[in-house]
Amino acid sequence: MKINLKNKVLALAMCGLTLDSFAQQPLQKVTFVSFSKVNITDSFWKPKLDKVATTTLNTCIYQTEVKTPRIRNFEKVARKAGEKHEGIYYDDSDVFKAIEAIAYSLKNHPDASLEKKTDEWIDKIAAAQQPDGYLNTYYTLNGLEKRWTDMEKHEDYNAGHLIEGAVAYFNTTGKRKLLDVAIKFANHLDETFRLANRHWITGHQEVELALVKLYRTTNDERYLKLADWYLSERGHGYGKGVIWDNWKDPAYCQDKVPVKEQTEITGHAVRAMYLYTGAADVASITGDEGYIRSMKTVWDDVVHRNMYITGGIGSSGSNEGFSKDYDLPNEHAYCETCASVGMVFWNQRMNMLTGEGKYMDILERSLYNGALDGLSLSGDRFFYGNPLASSGNYQRSEWFGTACCPSNIARLIASLGDYIYSKSENGIWVNLFVGSNTIIPLKSGEVAVQLQTNYPWNGLVKLNVSPKKKSRFIVSFRIPGWVNEQSIAGDLYHYTEISKEKPVIKVNGKEIDYTVEKGYAKIDREWNAGDEVSVNLPMEIRKITARNEVKADNDRLAVQRGPLVYCVEGADNEGKVSNIILPEKTIFSPENQEVAGESVVALKASVPSLIISVDGQNVQTVNRNITAIPYYTWCNRGANQMQVWLPAKVRNVTINE
């Protein structure tokens, strides 16, 4: 059928776009199924979602409302009594992130009292908004004449988290009050900057990705344009003499060159992750290839030269971010929890744009290791940084002065359903192996799917596929890189041996041949209600080496089973792990164990350890039994020694393997 101009305008309008919007075509390859449509039944993750709902969020509420002045600042603004702001200028954002986490949790775990408390907070937030839409307790209490004078004061970072919280709460409850507040603030941003052609570099990115969420919710194109405008402002020197003075280096906030010209990761890790997530979001709608080329190049730089084996990023505490390539110390690793959360966001968007499994591989690595480690097994203690070794003086905290991490890890876990399934025009994609069920609408009709597994402890994953009517489509099942590949998303880390086993895929009990494209096994067939796909992923215990350039890990080995990186901790190993040697030929055996009430698969082995004489003149090795536990479970039994990377040999000492 010939499409005339009138039909084209109508089609664009139905998508929320206009004819002059964007000349390019959308680049998005897959669409992720929303967490709100996914029911999680998983034996590993559901208890964690419940823990967030019953413990972590209560901790966030207590700290936000009682222990610290965050809610009190909104009350002060509403009173208009000339009271002063308490706390830090970005504290408003923690309130908004907590609301976002609550919104996700309410969908999974309805709680009338929690919803009532959130509505009370929203009333106080709305009462603090200025007539022109501006909302920031720091500047409202300390002098509105100073607003928008310091690019580093997180005004639009706070706005971004307000928008994300508002969209999430509206999607869960249907209540518009906070969404209307967010829309009014977003309009203020647009009028103050883009429409006024006023150059501005937000010091801490976040608003970009939030504006895309607002666009997807309202179909108002101005928010997509504003997100793109924020991205386009970077790298032209507009921060010179303002934001640059704070850090002496525009690369700190990714402002050295325009986003589309960036080729390497620099500066503050969390700011970078939020920026690149926003860029990928904009590109997914506008089809801007410039953003995609840059994102792929920067991703390579992160994963091949600047990422920890846990999926954590940002090795340096001095700038909460990146230093130089291969600078990956273990005990002094910064690895902020928020940065690992950001890695999940960014890699999901990269997978959405490309349909490539390698991005989900890194998402999974960050999720199960670098991010999950940030929350205690009890749900009420947190890590800000996540080192890969400890001499025994590092421990979890109840809260932080800068408290971005607790609510961030809470919102990630509560929204886990966002990352499991995606769909394309002709098929269903299984990205994460989390017991769950949902209904996915395809062009051929709705398909109910149910996934059952004991992952990550066991590699057997079963997917029940039930289309409403018999139809042909493709089920794309991710085959993780850790199964067969020798290197991990590049050549920064290598498994010492290639896996001896291959995944076995069966349909209705019959083994099938399959092809793997871009990390996904493709099963193209006519499906009937009740068809079952089973995928058996070999859960071999793999030892890992790092490139020679990673000096901190020279002559050392790490251990992984499935998606989980392991560590040795003093609590399981006579209080001391710094003298353990791990020869390459060491054989581990998996055993069930509990760590602070968490049922895990631990790894046991007999290895040499060093004994030094009292006078320090003699060193000998003796065999001892050791236990390795999943990295995410460490430091739940008090502060003690820990190591992820163990020495494979010691110079001038002979080890009997």
MOVEN-V155047 format. One line per field, one symbol per residue. ss: DSSP state (H for helix, E for strand, C for the rest). phi: phi as a letter, one per 20 degrees, with the letter a starting at -180 (. if undefined). burial: b if it has 24 or more other ideal C-beta (glycine too) atoms within 12 Angstrom, else e. Layout:
BEGIN
ss->???
phi->???
burial->???
END
This chain:
BEGIN
ss->CCCCHHHHHHHHHHCCCCCCCCCCCCCCCCEECCHHHCEECCCCCHHHHHHHHHHHHHHHHHHHHHHCCHHHHHHHHHHCCCCCCCCCCCCHHHHHHHHHHHHHHHHHCCCHHHHHHHHHHHHHHHHCCCCCCCCCHHHHHHCHHHCCCCCCCCHHHHHHHHHHHHHHHHHHHCCCHHHHHHHHHHHHHHHHHHCCCCCCCCCCCCHHHHHHHHHHHHCCHHHHHHHHHHHHHCCCCCCCCCCHHHHCCHHHHCCCCCHHHCCCCCCEHHHHHHHHHHHHHHHHHHCCHHHHHHHHHHHHHHHHHCECCCCCECCECCCCECCCCCCCCCCCCCCCHHHHHHHHHHHHHHHHHHCCHHHHHHHHHHHHHHHHHHECCCCCCECCCCCCEEECCCCCECCCCCCHHHHHHHHHHHCHHHHCEEEECCEEEECCCCCEEEEEEECCEEEEEEEEECCCCCCEEEEEEEECCCEEEEEEEECCHHHHCCECCCCCEEECCCCCCCCEEEECCEECCCEEECCEEEEEEEECCCEEEEEECCCCEEEEEECCCCHHHCCEEEEEECCEEEEEEHHHCCCCCCCEECCCCCCCEEEEEEECCEEEEEEEEEEEEEEECCCCCCEEEEEEEEEEEEHHHCCCCCCCEEECCEECCCCCCCCCC
phi->.feeffffffffffenddfefbfeegefecdfffgfddeedffeeffffffffdcfffffffffddfcegfgfffffffldmfefdndfdfgffffffffffgffffebgbfffffffffffgffffefegeofbaffffedpffefldcfeemfefffffffffffffffedmeegfffffffffffgfffdffeldfadffdfrffffffffffedmefffffffffgffffndnfefncffffcmbffgdldfcggfdfcbebmfffgfffffffffffffeemfffffgfffffggfffeccdffenfcnedffclaedcgmecfefdfelggfffffffgffffffgfdmeffffgfgfffffcfefgfdffenccbdedcfdbbeoddbfdfacfedffgffffffffdggfdedbbcgcaddddddcgabaddedgepfceccdcadfeeceecdcedcffcgbdaddddfdggffcfeddlpcfccffcfgeddfddcdlndfcebddclncfdddaeddgnfcddcdefefeddcddggfegfdglccdcccmeeedbdcggdclnccfdedcffegdecfbfbdclnefcdeddadcfcecdfgemecccdcfbeccdcggfefmdcnfafbbeedfebcfmcedee
burial->eeeeeeeeeeeeeeebbeeebbeeebbbbbbbbbbbbbbbbbebbbbbbebbbbbbbbbbbebbbeebbbbbbbbbbeeeeeeebebebbbbbbbbbbbbbbbbbbbbbebeebbebbebbbebbbbbbeeebbbbbbbbbbeeeebbebbbbbbbbbbbbbbbbbbbbbbbbebebbbbbbbbbbbbbbebbbeeeebbbbbbbbbbbbbbbbbbbbebbbbbbbbbbbbbbbbeebbeebbeebbeebbbbbbbebbbebebbbbbbbbbbbbbbbbbbbbbbbebebbbebbbbbbbbbbbbbbbbbbbbbbbeebbbbbeebbbbbbebbbbbbbbbbbbbbbbbbbbbbbbbbbbbbbbbbbbbbbbbbbbbbbbbbbbbbbbbbeeebebbebbebbbbbbbbbbbbbbbbbbbbbbbeebbbbbbbbbbbbbbebeeeebbbbbbbbbbbbbbbbbbbbbeeebebbbbbbbbbbbbbebbbbebbbbbeebeeebbbbbeeeeeebebebbbbbbeeebeeebbbbbbbbbbbbbbbbbeebebbeebbbbbbbbbbbbbbbbbbeebbbbbbbbbebebebeebebbebebbbbbbebbbbeeeeeeeeeebeebebbbbbbbbbbbbeebbbbbbbbbbbeeeebee
END
